[in-house]
Amino acid sequence: QAEKAHHPRHIILDLHQVTIIDSMAIGRLVGTQHRLQRDAI
């Protein structure tokens, strides 16, 4: 039972880390787009 209770928490932690990485990547992409638009103008 202890192992079963431990695994879901680990999965949630991994999902949380992935969300942080995704938001960082999205932020970098948005920043790059803004820079490209500024250079175009």
Backbone torsions as a table, in degrees:
resi	resn	phi	psi	omega
1	GLN	NA	-36.9	-178.7
2	ALA	-62.7	-40.1	-179.9
3	GLU	-66.0	-42.5	-179.8
4	LYS	-61.3	-39.0	-179.6
5	ALA	-70.9	-27.6	-176.1
6	HIS	-77.0	-38.1	-173.4
7	HIS	-63.5	-48.7	-179.8
8	PRO	-56.6	-37.7	-179.9
9	ARG	-63.6	-39.0	-179.6
10	HIS	-65.8	-40.2	179.7
11	ILE	-64.8	-43.4	178.9
12	ILE	-61.0	-40.4	179.3
13	LEU	-61.7	-44.4	179.9
14	ASP	-62.2	-43.6	179.2
15	LEU	-61.7	-39.6	179.7
16	HIS	-64.2	-42.0	179.4
17	GLN	-64.4	-41.0	179.3
18	VAL	-62.9	-40.1	179.6
19	THR	-62.3	-42.0	179.5
20	ILE	-63.7	-43.9	-179.4
21	ILE	-64.1	-42.5	-179.9
22	ASP	-62.6	-45.3	-178.7
23	SER	-64.4	-35.9	177.6
24	MET	-66.0	-43.0	-179.6
25	ALA	-65.0	-42.0	178.9
26	ILE	-63.6	-43.2	179.0
27	GLY	-60.6	-39.7	179.9
28	ARG	-67.8	-40.1	179.5
29	LEU	-63.5	-46.0	179.9
30	VAL	-61.6	-42.2	179.3
31	GLY	-62.0	-39.7	179.2
32	THR	-66.4	-41.4	179.0
33	GLN	-62.0	-44.4	180.0
34	HIS	-61.6	-40.3	-179.1
35	ARG	-65.5	-41.0	179.8
36	LEU	-64.9	-41.9	179.5
37	GLN	-63.6	-39.7	-179.1
38	ARG	-65.4	-40.0	179.6
39	ASP	-68.0	-35.0	-179.5
40	ALA	-66.6	-36.3	179.8
41	ILE	-79.1	NA	NA
